[in-house]
Amino acid sequence: MNLHDPSAPDFWQGRRVLITGHTGFKGAWLWLWLRALGARLSGYALAPVTVPSLWDIVLIDTHAGDSSIIADVREPARLRAAVEAADPQVVFHLAAQALVRESYANPLATFDTNVLGTGALLEACRGLPHLECVVVVTSDKVYENEGAGRPFEEGDRLGGHDPYSASKAAAEIVTSSFRDSFFADGPPVATARAGNVIGGGDWSVDRLIPDCVRALESGRPVSLRYPDAVRPWQHVLEPLGGYLELARALVRSPESTPRAVNFGPDAASFSTVKAVVEAFSARFGGKPGWEPDRAAHPSEARALTLSSMLAERTLGWRPRLDIDRALLWTADWYRAHAAGEDMLRFSEAQIAQYQTIGGARE
């Protein structure tokens, strides 16, 4: 069997899975994928914060045995009750304040959600009778970034200059502490660190592709704060496939599975912000294009790239879509949405197509 086979229906069929943050961009895609694999799903998250949102667009309803709870991870008692009621075998913790600029506007709320929320989730998981593993999703921004430009590896020093990055690095430390203190002889707990994700259904504020979509609708170019900043762009299904494979490996081969893993694109998909906008615009006749935003903005890292060699070596995971294909799939999704197509079926078809690619790239 291909080691990088996140579909693995023999593993996911009927398995009880809890996803926190399931109404968000990545969470909704993960819900769709796991539902197609036959998992029994429970979700705990805030209501979608954007209109439109992927969760609402695809009209995700709960199947028999599935449940969706709209609540805050900063409510420990309610979170514990929901986790215990779900009695999950696998937990994916995606609930987070996920925006760098929002962390400057509301730093304490960012730390509250990303640090204490992670602690509350892990505390709620203690003593679950059937728990097999927990995957805590953090970020590629957990590393102390001094601007050297080399791809970060899992053993590199954690840190963060902005509140978001610091909160995610702190979530890594909290997870490590809970693992050593309370799960040393119990279910394995790991963290997953992914690069900048793109894909259909994202309307978040201050994210590049949603900004492009809004610019298309307004007929104005995108304003770019740091057009020459380099990021590890990847389609959203890439890290999600990594999370699925990490969870499966934690259950089946816990001794040989790492407890912190990067999931990023090949070096050829490391790209500047302006190059991504130009490539996306090419799918829409050159629109929206971009212009420099000359206003004062909080600082951001000029270069951030990841090494995914550990994921390849231990999980057999490699990215399947290069940056061109990732942008094509993303543009196709937004075009289909604008044309009024059935986006649940369209999204499910993209997941099915992704699974057929195997380890090779298209």
C-alpha positions as CSV (number, residue, x, y, z in Angstrom):
1,M,0.0,0.0,0.0
2,N,1.2,3.5,-0.8
3,L,2.3,4.9,2.6
4,H,0.9,8.3,1.6
5,D,-2.7,7.1,1.3
6,P,-4.8,9.3,3.5
7,S,-8.0,7.9,2.0
8,A,-7.4,4.5,3.7
9,P,-11.1,3.6,3.9
10,D,-10.2,0.6,6.1
11,F,-8.9,3.0,8.7
12,W,-11.4,5.8,8.6
13,Q,-14.7,3.9,8.0
14,G,-16.8,4.2,11.1
15,R,-14.1,5.8,13.2
16,R,-15.2,8.5,15.6
17,V,-13.4,11.8,14.7
18,L,-13.7,15.1,16.5
19,I,-12.7,18.3,14.6
20,T,-12.4,21.6,16.4
21,G,-12.7,24.5,14.1
22,H,-14.7,22.5,11.6
23,T,-16.6,25.6,10.3
24,G,-13.4,27.3,9.2
25,F,-11.8,27.0,5.7
26,K,-9.5,24.1,6.5
27,G,-11.9,22.5,8.9
28,A,-14.7,22.4,6.4
29,W,-12.5,20.8,3.8
30,L,-11.4,18.2,6.4
31,W,-15.0,17.5,7.3
32,L,-15.9,17.0,3.7
33,W,-13.0,14.6,3.2
34,L,-13.6,12.6,6.3
35,R,-17.3,12.3,5.6
36,A,-16.5,10.9,2.2
37,L,-14.3,8.3,3.9
38,G,-17.1,7.2,6.1
39,A,-15.9,8.6,9.5
40,R,-18.4,9.4,12.2
41,L,-17.9,13.1,12.8
42,S,-18.3,15.6,15.6
43,G,-17.4,19.3,15.3
44,Y,-16.9,22.0,17.8
45,A,-16.4,25.6,16.5
46,L,-17.6,29.1,16.3
47,A,-20.0,30.0,13.6
48,P,-18.4,31.0,10.3
49,V,-16.9,34.5,10.6
50,T,-17.2,35.4,6.9
51,V,-20.2,35.8,4.5
52,P,-20.0,33.8,2.4
53,S,-18.2,30.8,4.0
54,L,-17.3,27.4,2.7
55,W,-19.3,25.7,5.5
56,D,-22.4,27.6,4.5
57,I,-21.9,27.4,0.7
58,V,-21.6,23.6,0.6
59,L,-24.6,23.3,2.9
60,I,-22.8,20.8,5.1
61,D,-25.5,19.0,7.1
62,T,-24.8,16.3,9.7
63,H,-25.4,12.8,8.7
64,A,-26.8,10.2,11.1
65,G,-24.5,10.0,14.1
66,D,-22.6,13.2,13.2
67,S,-22.9,16.4,15.3
68,S,-21.9,20.0,15.0
69,I,-21.7,22.2,18.1
70,I,-21.3,26.0,17.7
71,A,-19.3,27.1,20.7
72,D,-16.0,28.6,21.8
73,V,-12.9,26.7,22.8
74,R,-12.5,29.4,25.5
75,E,-15.4,27.8,27.4
76,P,-13.6,24.8,29.0
77,A,-16.6,23.3,30.7
78,R,-18.7,23.3,27.6
79,L,-15.7,22.0,25.5
80,R,-15.2,19.2,28.0
81,A,-18.8,18.2,27.9
82,A,-18.8,18.2,24.1
83,V,-15.6,16.1,23.9
84,E,-16.8,13.6,26.4
85,A,-20.1,13.3,24.5
86,A,-18.3,12.7,21.2
87,D,-16.1,10.0,22.7
88,P,-13.6,10.4,19.8
89,Q,-11.0,8.0,18.7
90,V,-9.1,10.7,16.7
91,V,-9.1,14.4,17.4
92,F,-8.0,17.1,15.0
93,H,-7.6,20.5,16.8
94,L,-7.9,23.3,14.2
95,A,-9.9,25.9,16.2
96,A,-7.8,29.0,16.3
97,Q,-7.4,32.7,15.7
98,A,-5.6,32.3,12.4
99,L,-4.7,35.8,11.1
100,V,-1.5,37.7,11.7
101,R,-3.0,41.2,11.4
102,E,-5.9,40.3,13.6
103,S,-3.4,39.3,16.3
104,Y,-2.0,42.8,16.3
105,A,-5.5,44.2,16.7
106,N,-6.5,41.7,19.4
107,P,-3.4,40.1,20.9
108,L,-4.9,38.9,24.2
109,A,-7.8,37.2,22.4
110,T,-5.3,35.6,20.1
111,F,-3.3,34.2,23.0
112,D,-6.5,33.2,24.8
113,T,-7.8,31.2,21.8
114,N,-4.6,29.7,20.5
115,V,-2.8,28.9,23.8
116,L,-5.5,28.4,26.5
117,G,-7.9,27.0,23.9
118,T,-5.3,24.3,23.0
119,G,-4.8,23.6,26.7
120,A,-8.5,23.3,27.3
121,L,-8.8,20.9,24.4
122,L,-6.0,18.7,25.6
123,E,-7.3,18.8,29.2
124,A,-10.7,17.7,27.9
125,C,-9.0,14.7,26.1
126,R,-7.5,13.4,29.3
127,G,-9.1,10.2,30.4
128,L,-11.2,9.6,27.2
129,P,-11.8,5.9,27.2
130,H,-11.3,5.2,23.4
131,L,-9.0,8.0,22.4
132,E,-6.3,6.8,19.9
133,C,-4.5,10.0,19.0
134,V,-4.6,13.8,18.9
135,V,-3.3,16.0,16.1
136,V,-2.9,19.7,17.1
137,V,-2.6,22.0,14.0
138,T,-0.3,24.9,14.5
139,S,1.5,26.8,11.8
140,D,4.7,27.3,9.7
141,K,5.1,30.5,11.7
142,V,6.0,28.7,14.9
143,Y,9.8,29.0,14.1
144,E,12.1,31.8,15.3
145,N,12.5,33.6,12.0
146,E,15.7,35.6,11.7
147,G,15.3,36.1,7.9
148,A,18.0,33.7,6.8
149,G,15.7,32.3,4.2
150,R,16.5,28.6,4.7
151,P,13.7,26.1,5.0
152,F,12.8,25.4,8.6
153,E,13.1,21.9,10.1
154,E,11.1,20.5,13.0
155,G,14.1,20.7,15.4
156,D,14.6,24.4,14.8
157,R,14.0,26.9,17.6
158,L,10.4,28.0,18.2
159,G,9.5,31.7,18.5
160,G,7.4,34.5,17.1
161,H,7.8,38.2,16.6
162,D,4.1,38.9,16.1
163,P,1.3,37.8,18.5
164,Y,-0.1,35.2,16.1
165,S,3.3,33.5,15.6
166,A,4.1,33.6,19.3
167,S,0.7,32.2,20.2
168,K,1.2,29.2,17.9
169,A,4.8,28.6,19.2
170,A,3.3,28.7,22.7
171,A,0.6,26.2,21.6
172,E,3.4,23.9,20.5
173,I,5.0,24.2,24.0
174,V,1.6,23.6,25.7
175,T,1.1,20.5,23.6
176,S,4.5,19.2,24.4
177,S,3.9,19.8,28.1
178,F,0.6,18.0,28.1
179,R,2.1,15.1,26.1
180,D,5.0,14.7,28.6
181,S,2.9,15.3,31.7
182,F,-0.4,13.5,31.0
183,F,-0.1,11.4,27.8
184,A,3.3,9.8,28.2
185,D,1.8,6.4,28.6
186,G,-1.4,7.2,26.8
187,P,-2.6,8.0,23.3
188,P,0.0,9.8,21.1
189,V,-0.3,13.6,20.7
190,A,1.4,15.4,17.8
191,T,1.5,18.8,16.2
192,A,1.3,19.6,12.5
193,R,2.9,22.7,10.9
194,A,1.7,23.7,7.4
195,G,2.6,26.4,5.0
196,N,0.3,29.1,3.4
197,V,-2.8,27.3,2.1
198,I,-4.9,28.3,-0.9
199,G,-8.0,26.8,-2.3
200,G,-11.7,27.4,-3.0
201,G,-14.0,28.6,-0.4
202,D,-11.8,31.0,1.6
203,W,-13.1,34.5,2.2
204,S,-11.0,35.3,5.2
205,V,-9.9,38.9,5.7
206,D,-6.2,39.7,4.9
207,R,-5.5,36.5,3.0
208,L,-4.1,36.7,-0.4
209,I,-6.5,34.7,-2.6
210,P,-9.7,36.0,-0.8
211,D,-8.3,39.5,-1.4
212,C,-7.9,38.6,-5.1
213,V,-11.5,37.4,-5.3
214,R,-12.8,40.5,-3.6
215,A,-10.7,42.6,-6.0
216,L,-12.2,40.8,-9.0
217,E,-15.7,41.6,-7.7
218,S,-14.8,45.3,-7.1
219,G,-12.9,45.7,-10.4
220,R,-9.8,47.1,-8.6
221,P,-6.3,45.6,-8.3
222,V,-5.1,43.9,-5.1
223,S,-3.1,46.1,-2.7
224,L,0.0,44.2,-1.6
225,R,1.8,45.2,1.6
226,Y,4.9,43.1,0.9
227,P,4.8,42.0,-2.7
228,D,8.3,40.4,-2.6
229,A,7.7,38.3,0.5
230,V,8.3,34.6,-0.1
231,R,5.9,32.0,1.3
232,P,5.4,28.2,1.0
233,W,2.1,28.1,-1.0
234,Q,0.2,24.9,-1.2
235,H,-3.4,23.8,-2.0
236,V,-5.4,23.2,1.2
237,L,-5.8,19.4,0.4
238,E,-2.1,19.0,0.7
239,P,-1.7,19.6,4.4
240,L,-5.0,18.0,5.1
241,G,-3.8,14.8,3.5
242,G,-0.8,15.1,5.7
243,Y,-2.9,15.5,8.9
244,L,-4.9,12.4,7.9
245,E,-1.7,10.4,7.3
246,L,-0.1,11.6,10.5
247,A,-3.1,10.5,12.5
248,R,-3.2,7.1,10.9
249,A,0.5,6.6,11.6
250,L,0.2,7.7,15.2
251,V,-2.4,5.0,15.7
252,R,-0.8,2.2,13.8
253,S,2.9,2.9,14.3
254,P,3.2,5.3,17.3
255,E,6.8,4.4,18.2
256,S,8.2,5.4,14.7
257,T,5.9,8.4,14.1
258,P,7.3,11.9,15.0
259,R,5.4,14.2,17.3
260,A,5.9,17.4,15.2
261,V,5.8,17.4,11.4
262,N,6.0,20.0,8.7
263,F,3.8,19.8,5.7
264,G,4.9,22.2,3.0
265,P,5.3,22.3,-0.8
266,D,8.3,21.5,-2.9
267,A,10.9,24.3,-3.2
268,A,9.6,25.1,-6.7
269,S,6.3,26.2,-5.1
270,F,8.0,28.7,-2.8
271,S,6.9,32.0,-4.4
272,T,6.6,35.7,-3.9
273,V,3.2,37.2,-3.0
274,K,3.2,39.2,-6.3
275,A,4.0,36.1,-8.4
276,V,1.0,34.3,-6.9
277,V,-1.3,37.2,-7.6
278,E,-0.1,37.5,-11.2
279,A,-0.5,33.7,-11.8
280,F,-4.0,33.8,-10.3
281,S,-4.9,36.8,-12.4
282,A,-3.8,35.0,-15.5
283,R,-6.7,32.6,-14.9
284,F,-9.1,35.6,-15.1
285,G,-7.8,37.4,-18.2
286,G,-5.2,39.4,-16.2
287,K,-7.5,40.6,-13.5
288,P,-7.4,41.8,-10.8
289,G,-3.6,42.4,-10.9
290,W,-1.9,44.3,-8.0
291,E,-0.6,47.6,-6.8
292,P,1.7,48.4,-3.9
293,D,0.1,49.3,-0.6
294,R,2.3,52.2,0.6
295,A,0.6,52.6,4.0
296,A,2.3,51.8,7.2
297,H,1.8,48.2,8.3
298,P,3.1,45.9,11.1
299,S,6.2,44.0,10.1
300,E,6.0,40.5,8.6
301,A,8.7,38.0,7.8
302,R,10.1,38.6,4.3
303,A,10.9,34.9,3.7
304,L,9.4,31.8,5.2
305,T,9.9,28.3,3.8
306,L,9.6,24.8,5.2
307,S,11.4,21.5,4.8
308,S,9.0,18.5,4.6
309,M,11.8,15.9,4.5
310,L,10.7,14.4,7.9
311,A,7.1,13.9,6.6
312,E,8.5,12.2,3.5
313,R,10.9,10.0,5.4
314,T,8.6,8.9,8.2
315,L,5.1,9.1,6.6
316,G,5.8,8.7,2.9
317,W,4.1,12.0,2.4
318,R,4.9,14.3,-0.5
319,P,3.0,17.2,-2.1
320,R,0.9,16.2,-5.1
321,L,0.2,19.6,-6.7
322,D,2.7,22.2,-7.8
323,I,1.9,25.9,-7.4
324,D,0.5,26.1,-11.0
325,R,-1.9,23.3,-10.4
326,A,-2.9,24.5,-7.0
327,L,-3.7,27.9,-8.4
328,L,-5.7,26.3,-11.3
329,W,-7.8,24.3,-8.9
330,T,-8.4,27.3,-6.7
331,A,-9.4,29.5,-9.7
332,D,-11.7,26.7,-11.0
333,W,-13.5,26.6,-7.7
334,Y,-14.2,30.3,-7.5
335,R,-15.3,30.3,-11.2
336,A,-17.7,27.5,-10.5
337,H,-19.1,29.3,-7.5
338,A,-19.6,32.5,-9.5
339,A,-21.4,30.4,-12.1
340,G,-23.8,29.0,-9.6
341,E,-22.7,25.4,-9.7
342,D,-23.4,22.9,-7.0
343,M,-20.3,23.5,-4.8
344,L,-20.8,20.5,-2.5
345,R,-20.5,18.2,-5.5
346,F,-17.7,20.4,-7.0
347,S,-15.7,20.3,-3.8
348,E,-16.2,16.5,-3.3
349,A,-15.0,16.0,-6.9
350,Q,-11.8,17.9,-6.2
351,I,-11.2,15.7,-3.2
352,A,-11.8,12.6,-5.2
353,Q,-9.5,13.8,-8.0
354,Y,-6.8,14.7,-5.5
355,Q,-6.9,11.1,-4.2
356,T,-6.3,9.6,-7.6
357,I,-3.1,11.5,-8.2
358,G,-1.1,9.3,-5.9
359,G,2.4,10.3,-5.0
360,A,3.1,11.8,-8.4
361,R,2.5,15.4,-9.3
362,E,0.2,16.8,-12.0
